[in-house]
Amino acid sequence: MDLAPVWEQLVHSLHQVPRSGLLMAAVGAMLLGVLGSLLVRYTPALGKALRMASTFGLVGVLLVVVLQVSRMDPRFELAMPEIGLPEQVVEGAETRVKLAPDGHFWLRAEINGEPANFLVDTGATLTAISSETAAAAGLEPREAGLPVRMQTANGPVAADLTTIDELRFGNVAARGLDAIIAPGLGPTNVIGMNLLSRLASWRVEGDTMILVPHNPQPAIEAR
């Protein structure tokens, strides 16, 4: 029996698994538990200690996963900078955006000082950045981030969580903003509800979207 096709399929499947520090930590904790179970017959104290460390490790991974998932849902108001999830703050004065000819609201913005256009999507939970914009703005995937699966025109893809130091448009400044680097977006960037929900208010009047942040900021001229 030729096992080469089976081996190639296995290698391909492993490459499709999202690389994540959390995943590696979970696997390490499970292996620690298995090792502890094997040693408990011969050295009970060491075996029990390893199994306890495994349990605490898995609980820690689960806690981080729950906290990160909650950050993706604007109904939750969690901010835990002490474990590496930066608090999200939005500042600025009222900004008005006219409806574009294509029927969408677009923002000319700066992301970490780099100019970029953003589509406002009230149906998107997270702000999404294209791979091209992320590279220009110097955005890096969060090391211990939980990979996100996105549905694109070419099928599901894995997207990386990242943190935007500063996103500015009009009189609005969003700092420490959670976002995803989405390889399937092409040149498009998307403002999601995780930014809009941090504003004092936002609404649409006729063909104008009105964004009202909490604190006034000097207006910037988009390049």
ZASE-487084 format. One record per residue: residue in one letter; z, x, y of N, C-alpha, C, CB in turn. Coordinates in steps of 0.001 Angstrom, whole numbers, plus 500000, padded with zeros to 6 digits. Atoms other than C-alpha are relative to their C-alpha. Glycine has a CB too. Layout:
// ZASE-487084
  type     nc3     nc1     nc2    cac3    cac1    cac2     cc3     cc1     cc2    cbc3    cbc1    cbc2
     A       Z       X       Y       Z       X       Y       Z       X       Y       Z       X       Y
...
//
This chain:
// ZASE-487084
  type     nc3     nc1     nc2    cac3    cac1    cac2     cc3     cc1     cc2    cbc3    cbc1    cbc2
     M  500000  500847  498798  500000  500000  500000  500000  500881  501251  501234  499043  500006
     D  500100  499215  498775  498979  501383  503386  501007  499467  501022  498551  499957  500573
     L  498961  500414  499067  502025  501266  505669  499668  500349  501442  501307  500628  499619
     A  500337  499577  498637  500233  502695  508704  499904  498821  500974  498683  500763  499993
     P  500053  501127  499054  499382  499283  510262  501364  499412  500304  499108  498915  499457
     V  498654  500544  499804  502961  498094  509728  500791  500892  500951  500741  499865  498646
     W  499282  499054  499139  504360  501252  511338  499496  499915  501440  499843  501439  499469
     E  500557  500104  498655  501961  500966  514288  500473  498727  500699  498472  500033  499945
     Q  499535  501245  499419  502986  497333  514808  501467  500093  500410  499801  498856  499020
     L  498585  499820  499690  506671  498296  514693  500178  500821  501261  500725  500666  498836
     V  499916  499151  498805  506171  501056  517269  499576  499219  501232  499123  501260  499842
     H  500460  500811  498867  504207  498679  519491  501068  499005  500409  498697  499263  499650
     S  498958  500988  499695  506982  496059  519244  501173  500642  500718  500486  499319  498718
     L  498881  499308  499359  509644  498599  520172  499667  500339  501443  500359  501275  499228
     H  500396  499684  498623  507642  499592  523260  500035  498762  500886  498600  500617  500024
     Q  499971  501225  499216  507622  495935  524314  501419  499580  500383  499331  498889  499233
     V  498611  500328  499674  511440  495800  524386  500331  500559  501374  500978  500560  498925
     P  499687  499510  498662  512575  496011  528048  501051  501104  499946  500486  498853  500888
     R  499032  498915  499952  514365  499283  528766  501076  499654  501013  499318  501345  500355
     S  498907  500398  499127  517774  498552  530203  501249  500762  499623  500246  498488  499924
     G  498726  499353  500271  521034  500394  530589  500967  499061  499308  500611  500514  501283
     L  499128  500984  500650  522808  497186  529590  499674  499876  498522  499871  498633  500680
     L  500401  500104  501403  520784  496950  526368  500504  501199  499215  498471  499889  499877
     M  499538  498792  500677  521583  500539  525471  501517  500005  499846  499549  501241  500765
     A  498541  500071  500085  525266  499975  526249  500430  499031  498904  500598  499572  501349
     A  499665  500976  501037  525334  496900  523997  499754  500574  498612  499187  498715  500189
     V  500294  499389  501300  523642  498772  521135  501034  501066  499670  498585  500611  499990
     G  498980  498978  500226  526056  501674  521572  501336  499418  499605  500168  500836  501227
     A  498728  500648  500327  529058  499346  521503  499979  499445  498582  500304  498877  501000
     M  500105  500542  501362  527792  497669  518314  500063  501108  498957  498699  499207  499837
     L  499946  498869  500942  527215  501023  516612  501412  500561  499895  499029  501110  500434
     L  498611  499539  500007  530739  502030  517619  500845  499104  499105  500575  500025  501432
     G  499269  500938  500849  532044  498886  515936  499705  500207  498529  499668  498582  500386
     V  500368  499742  501399  530098  499609  512745  500676  501267  499496  498468  500122  499851
     L  499348  498743  500386  531414  503173  512690  501495  499786  499783  499769  501085  501074
     G  498580  500281  500158  534950  501889  513200  500296  499268  498709  500501  499195  501164
     S  499804  500745  501250  534587  499468  510270  499882  500911  498789  498985  498859  499892
     L  500167  499067  501111  533402  502304  508034  501190  500953  499869  498716  500797  500180
     L  498907  499021  500015  536287  504595  509024  501374  499386  499776  500011  500757  501288
     V  498681  500613  500028  539075  502045  508928  500697  500170  498652  499888  498535  500333
     R  499402  499801  501326  539587  502553  505161  500633  501370  499858  498956  499812  498920
     Y  499542  498623  500170  540069  506289  505523  500964  500426  501099  498814  500940  499969
     T  499106  499704  498870  541623  506654  508969  500200  498715  500796  499417  501145  500914
     P  499828  501318  499381  542936  503219  509954  500166  500032  501514  501182  499326  499402
     A  499752  499959  498558  544126  504242  513410  498703  500246  500775  501031  501092  500333
     L  501254  499683  499319  540788  505799  514419  499007  498844  499874  499389  501291  499427
     G  500919  501108  500224  538804  502953  512861  500316  498810  500894  500039  499576  498547
     K  499600  501118  499144  540800  500306  514713  499729  500294  501471  501480  499684  499800
     A  500247  499629  498607  540508  502228  517968  498519  499873  500351  500482  501432  500264
     L  501434  500104  499753  536724  502427  517636  499552  498543  500061  499223  500743  498916
     R  500374  501414  499976  536454  498723  516845  500485  499320  501282  500573  499278  498772
     M  499486  500566  498749  538634  497882  519840  499126  500442  501173  501475  500428  500233
     A  500880  499507  498939  536470  500097  522078  498674  499258  499967  499767  501517  499859
     S  501239  500753  500138  533409  498312  520702  500142  498606  500595  499591  499909  498531
     T  499775  501346  499478  534887  494910  521536  500051  500001  501517  501289  499418  499437
     F  499901  499923  498537  535803  495933  525080  498638  500314  500627  501031  501070  500412
     G  501318  499672  499493  532337  497449  525560  499075  498797  500040  499389  501079  499165
     L  500853  501189  500038  530572  494263  524474  500444  498953  501011  499998  499397  498604
     V  499496  500937  498996  532830  492144  526671  499567  500435  501394  501536  499895  499924
     G  500432  499496  498705  532024  494398  529622  498526  499739  500256  500280  501478  500099
     V  501435  500271  499865  528272  494099  528999  499768  498518  500275  499236  500435  498725
     L  500152  501448  499802  528590  490307  528734  500399  499595  501406  500838  499225  498979
     L  499543  500324  498650  530519  490169  532013  498946  500368  501037  501314  500721  500306
     V  501026  499569  499051  527861  492166  533863  498772  499100  499917  499604  501460  499736
     V  501156  500887  500169  525091  489995  532383  500246  498662  500687  499697  499781  498506
     V  499673  501292  499385  526859  486790  533466  499964  500102  501520  501386  499515  499534
     L  499976  499830  498552  527400  488148  536984  498602  500178  500570  500865  501188  500375
     Q  501355  499796  499503  523800  489278  537332  499183  498713  499919  499309  501114  499214
     V  500709  501266  500120  522444  485962  536041  500444  499042  501097  500233  499376  498615
     S  499505  500885  498946  524689  484134  538512  499401  500361  501344  501520  500057  500076
     R  500617  499582  498744  523156  486213  541338  498581  499458  500127  499990  501522  500105
     M  501349  500537  499976  519755  484788  540349  499984  498506  500310  499318  500258  498678
     D  499922  501439  499761  520980  481228  540896  500671  499775  501345  500778  499272  498857
     P  499413  500159  498663  521532  480297  544573  501177  499036  500044  498950  499528  500957
     R  498848  500897  500019  524107  477660  543517  501305  500779  499861  499868  498991  498861
     F  498811  499160  500133  526493  480524  542771  500148  500865  501236  499924  500878  498728
     E  499745  499186  498815  528122  482402  545629  500819  501231  499618  500732  499175  501085
     L  499273  498825  500458  529216  485527  543773  499505  501237  500739  499845  500181  498478
     A  500355  498715  499402  529275  488886  545526  501000  501020  499493  499992  499936  501573
     M  499099  499076  500661  530728  491749  543484  499534  501431  500229  500089  499692  498498
     P  500485  498651  499752  529852  495046  545192  500781  501048  499239  500053  500303  501463
     E  499203  498989  500681  532669  496803  543339  499478  500334  498623  501415  499546  499895
     I  500584  499645  501283  530671  496666  540091  498504  500247  500139  500264  498903  498970
     G  501381  499603  499810  527344  497614  541624  499059  498877  500356  499518  500650  498793
     L  500846  501092  499560  526064  494190  542691  500225  499822  501495  500304  498682  499211
     P  499737  499977  498556  525654  494536  546468  500118  498618  500592  498914  500752  500714
     E  499857  501256  499281  526848  491733  548701  498756  499769  500853  501282  500004  500876
     Q  501212  500335  499264  523936  489941  550298  500359  499388  501348  499118  499035  499186
     V  499684  500457  498658  524077  489408  554070  498694  499736  500743  500877  501041  500757
     V  501154  500333  499174  521533  487675  556278  500463  499815  501429  499283  498727  499483
     E  499636  500083  498594  521665  488063  560056  498767  499689  500832  500659  501308  500473
     G  501133  500202  499118  519492  486996  562927  500080  498706  500779  498740  500029  499216
     A  500075  501224  499214  518528  484252  565400  498874  499134  499441  499771  500314  501514
     E  501008  500947  500488  516243  481267  564916  498605  500606  500029  500025  498720  500833
     T  501384  499533  500090  512726  482142  563779  499116  498832  499589  499866  501181  498990
     R  500929  501090  500301  509779  479722  563744  498710  500579  499430  499706  499151  501270
     V  501200  499519  500684  506799  480155  561425  499016  498845  499884  500344  500586  498592
     K  501036  501018  500069  503552  478190  561728  499338  499987  498618  498949  500237  501093
     L  500704  500151  501265  501753  476842  558663  498653  500702  500077  499818  498509  499646
     A  501269  499267  500031  498825  479080  557690  498866  499072  499565  500095  501219  499046
     P  501140  500834  500402  495310  477688  557112  499944  499706  498500  498724  500668  500414
     D  500033  500236  501449  495824  478037  553340  501069  499021  499534  500164  501306  499263
     G  498985  500985  500348  498685  475517  553486  501346  500582  499626  499517  499179  498887
     H  498733  499338  500323  501494  478054  553021  500613  500604  501267  499785  501101  498923
     F  499321  499284  498924  504090  479646  555287  500043  501480  499638  501441  499438  500240
     W  500028  498558  500214  503559  483403  555589  500808  500700  501091  498542  500523  499979
     L  499210  499203  499067  505825  485979  557215  499440  501408  500057  501490  500022  499592
     R  500301  498577  499824  504803  489337  558659  501338  500702  500150  499054  500266  501252
     A  498647  499445  500079  507804  491456  557789  499957  501515  499836  500774  499366  498835
     E  499818  498591  500327  509128  494958  557299  501029  500094  498887  500442  500827  501251
     I  499086  499779  501117  510735  495995  554025  500325  501486  499941  499383  499502  498648
     N  499569  498602  499867  512742  499194  554388  499102  500759  500980  499991  500700  498623
     G  500813  499379  498969  510610  499861  557472  498506  499957  499750  500410  501392  500161
     E  501424  500067  500320  507265  499300  555712  499475  498588  500253  499749  500418  498529
     P  500542  501339  499744  505075  496396  556934  499472  499357  498727  498889  500069  501042
     A  500472  500742  501171  504295  493705  554358  499971  498518  500337  500905  500267  498759
     N  500080  501449  499836  503278  490050  554230  500725  499308  498852  498528  499536  500069
     F  499235  500737  501000  505484  487536  552418  499640  498523  500031  501502  500183  500228
     L  500172  501435  500155  504739  484053  551123  501372  499369  499824  499070  499668  498797
     V  498732  500705  500162  507706  481682  551557  499833  498968  498881  500449  499315  501346
     D  500096  500883  501169  508220  479918  548202  501371  499403  499716  499464  500772  498751
     T  498704  500648  500217  511086  477409  548082  500237  499676  498527  500092  498725  500829
     G  499829  500221  501432  510491  477045  544352  500367  501260  499238  498749  499424  499426
     A  499656  498728  500637  511226  480721  543655  501489  500279  500168  499161  501158  500595
     T  498568  499711  499934  514814  481607  542803  500261  501337  500684  500608  500001  498597
     L  499801  498659  499456  514533  485313  543623  498836  500436  500877  500195  500997  498875
     T  501032  499336  499230  512619  487244  546241  499273  500977  499075  500604  500731  501245
     A  500795  499165  500905  509770  489064  544472  499112  500939  500803  499142  499127  499055
     I  500763  498956  499321  508049  492287  545507  498925  500512  499060  500923  501161  500468
     S  501063  499462  500838  504692  493503  544217  500257  501479  499714  498623  499808  500675
     S  499834  498587  500358  504493  496886  542522  499516  500912  501128  499237  500317  498702
     E  500546  499184  498909  502367  498217  545400  500973  500077  501175  498654  499430  500471
     T  499052  500018  498883  504850  497116  548075  501273  500753  499647  500336  498560  500396
     A  498790  499301  500433  507792  498421  546046  499818  501507  500099  500366  499607  498564
     A  500262  498559  499931  506183  501858  545816  499968  500474  501446  498673  500343  499302
     A  500088  499610  498591  505427  501946  549549  501361  499991  500675  499053  499073  500744
     A  498677  500133  499375  508987  500867  550428  501059  500861  499317  500439  498548  499978
     G  499049  499124  500697  510604  503316  548004  501023  499253  499168  500714  500856  500990
     L  499065  500774  500820  512202  500613  545855  499984  500503  498565  499653  498499  500043
     E  499856  499556  501379  513512  501690  542453  500698  498918  499182  500785  501329  499931
     P  499298  500968  500850  514563  499497  539501  501483  500328  499921  499390  499976  498590
     R  498567  499810  500125  518316  499011  539253  500294  500585  498617  500764  498658  500220
     E  499805  499254  501249  519548  501440  536564  500611  499145  498903  500879  501206  500248
     A  499338  500825  501018  521835  498985  534776  499589  498547  500133  501524  500125  500109
     G  500433  501373  499750  519803  495930  535708  499597  499265  498744  498859  499993  500958
     L  500421  500864  501094  519107  493022  533396  498528  499666  500198  500870  498704  499929
     P  501426  500306  499828  515317  492787  532837  499766  498496  500079  499180  500598  498847
     V  500341  501402  499812  513762  489489  533917  498621  499760  499427  500056  499599  501495
     R  501307  500354  500525  510904  487820  532054  499321  499038  500959  500116  499381  498591
     M  500750  500830  499074  508247  486370  534377  498727  499499  499333  499670  500778  501283
     Q  501252  500544  500495  505348  484086  533538  498916  500214  501053  500147  498494  499651
     T  501106  499746  499079  502102  485253  535159  498712  499433  499409  499851  501523  500287
     A  501290  500496  500478  498444  484311  534842  499553  500737  498746  498941  500138  501089
     N  500361  499210  501179  498111  487068  532233  501050  499937  498904  499775  501434  500393
     G  498954  500135  501009  501139  485922  530245  501334  500532  500490  499599  500718  498732
     P  498669  499536  499591  504847  486872  530295  500048  501510  500174  501042  499570  498980
     V  499819  498569  499757  505781  490259  531753  501470  500258  500323  499076  500498  501161
     A  498631  499607  499672  509046  492156  532186  500045  500492  501437  500517  501095  499027
     A  499841  499599  498601  510185  492526  535805  501363  500651  500173  499844  498780  500959
     D  498758  499256  499779  512849  494926  537078  500743  499479  501222  499705  501494  500164
     L  499172  500325  498850  515749  494012  539337  500104  501204  500922  501395  499540  499555
     T  499854  498934  499019  516042  496029  542543  500819  499481  501167  498618  500517  500479
     T  499256  500376  498797  517886  495992  545859  499238  500470  501229  501435  500598  499981
     I  500671  499670  498742  516173  495866  549263  501074  500352  501026  499099  498808  500504
     D  499022  499601  498988  518152  497824  551845  499915  499101  501226  499786  501462  500405
     E  500160  500858  498824  516684  495831  554722  498618  499339  499969  500188  500820  501313
     L  501222  500781  499854  514087  493070  554995  500079  499282  501340  499812  498984  498811
     R  499949  500567  498654  513233  492036  558574  498720  499248  500317  500237  501098  501038
     F  501136  500742  499461  510972  489413  560104  500502  499174  501169  499329  499094  498909
     G  499564  500715  498811  511105  487797  563524  501336  500517  500483  500085  498510  499726
     N  498647  499631  499594  514771  487780  564522  500968  500025  498829  500502  499043  501053
     V  499178  500065  501213  516038  487800  560921  500077  501375  499356  499429  498965  498997
     A  499800  498760  500747  517513  490799  559111  500804  499688  498747  500718  501077  500870
     A  499306  500191  501277  518443  490564  555419  500274  501363  499402  499164  499116  499017
     R  499615  498680  500509  520353  493532  554061  500672  499875  498633  500944  500711  500995
     G  499432  500027  501343  521364  494400  550498  499474  498809  499217  501528  499957  500064
     L  500601  501206  500566  518933  491768  549205  499539  500233  498570  498826  499538  500858
     D  500470  499945  501375  518453  491221  545481  498536  499584  499939  500860  499101  499091
     A  501410  500346  500170  514801  491134  544418  499540  500490  498639  499124  500612  501136
     I  500607  499489  501220  512535  491727  541458  498687  500676  500352  499779  498866  498964
     I  501295  499344  499876  509625  494124  541210  499093  499358  498965  500105  501566  499798
     A  500816  500823  500885  506925  491889  539751  498600  500587  499863  499925  498559  500522
     P  501312  499369  500156  503884  493703  538311  498845  499010  499970  499979  500812  498746
     G  501076  500972  500103  501927  490453  537951  499657  499298  501296  500350  498995  498994
     L  500229  500695  498726  501950  489473  541634  498757  500477  500737  501196  500172  500892
     G  501099  499433  499225  499057  491649  542736  500534  500466  501344  498853  498968  500189
     P  499532  499556  498686  499350  492302  546491  500981  499036  500664  498825  500203  500904
     T  499165  501035  499387  501503  489192  547087  501481  500314  499872  499707  498650  499372
     N  498540  499921  500025  505201  489306  548008  500534  498601  500311  500546  501074  501032
     V  499482  501364  499905  507425  486222  547860  501440  500006  500512  499923  499298  498630
     I  498634  500261  499550  510498  485147  549842  500542  498847  499158  500053  499663  501547
     G  499428  501017  500877  512724  483210  547431  501250  499350  500577  500325  500606  498667
     M  498832  500752  499554  515707  480881  547677  501237  500875  500149  500287  498880  499036
     N  498815  499166  499846  518185  483749  547320  500118  500555  501411  499973  501138  498998
     L  499913  499665  498580  517288  484670  550910  500203  498731  500828  498726  500749  500463
     L  499918  501227  499197  516778  481154  552291  501376  499355  499915  498940  499004  499551
     S  498702  500654  500161  520086  479908  550870  501117  500714  500738  500348  499906  498543
     R  498979  499260  499243  521976  482608  552820  499867  499777  501507  499903  501496  499691
     L  500157  500324  498586  520634  481363  556153  500960  498894  500401  498555  499587  500303
     A  499170  501108  499517  522708  479058  558334  499303  498679  499705  500285  500139  501523
     S  500793  501180  500355  519891  476520  557861  498526  500369  500033  500292  498811  500965
     W  501451  499882  499895  516162  476202  557340  499410  498614  499777  499425  501041  498967
     R  500626  501314  500116  513841  473245  557666  498540  500103  500398  500731  498954  500876
     V  501403  500068  499618  510234  472222  558143  499808  498781  500886  499069  499939  498750
     E  500319  501076  499067  509182  470164  561146  498502  500018  500266  500806  500146  501329
     G  501447  500026  499847  505538  469169  561023  499369  501200  499331  499616  499958  501470
     D  500648  498809  500550  503571  472391  560602  500782  501272  500309  498587  500123  500543
     T  499175  498847  499637  506485  474672  561522  501236  500091  499116  500414  499919  501471
     M  498751  499736  500720  509209  476225  559360  500968  500666  500967  499758  500899  498733
     I  498984  499480  499079  512408  476885  561307  501120  500624  499177  500557  498869  500939
     L  498975  499241  500718  514772  479562  559963  501113  500344  500972  499407  501292  499354
     V  498864  499790  499097  518243  479733  561497  501050  500853  499294  500614  498638  500459
     P  498971  499131  500570  520300  482777  560427  501335  499852  500728  499543  501452  500048
     H  498646  500155  499472  523990  483191  561217  500228  500719  501325  500987  500499  498995
     N  499695  499185  498820  524052  485953  563841  498723  500535  500638  500930  501166  499624
     P  501224  499545  499342  521464  486938  566467  499755  501495  499821  500059  499672  501471
     Q  500427  498616  500119  519525  490149  565974  498833  500231  500955  499602  500342  498534
     P  501154  499722  499143  517026  491862  568306  498712  499752  499237  500042  501449  500523
     A  501278  500283  500643  513514  490687  567556  499224  501297  499798  499173  498999  500838
     I  500865  498845  500256  511118  493180  566016  498553  499525  500012  500353  500691  498635
     E  501428  500319  500016  507378  493257  566358  499438  500482  498675  499243  500655  501212
     A  500579  499619  501283  505759  493159  562923  498727  500805  500240  499703  498749  499131
     R  501188  499127  499823  503137  495916  562577  498824  499477  499198  500316  501457  499574
//
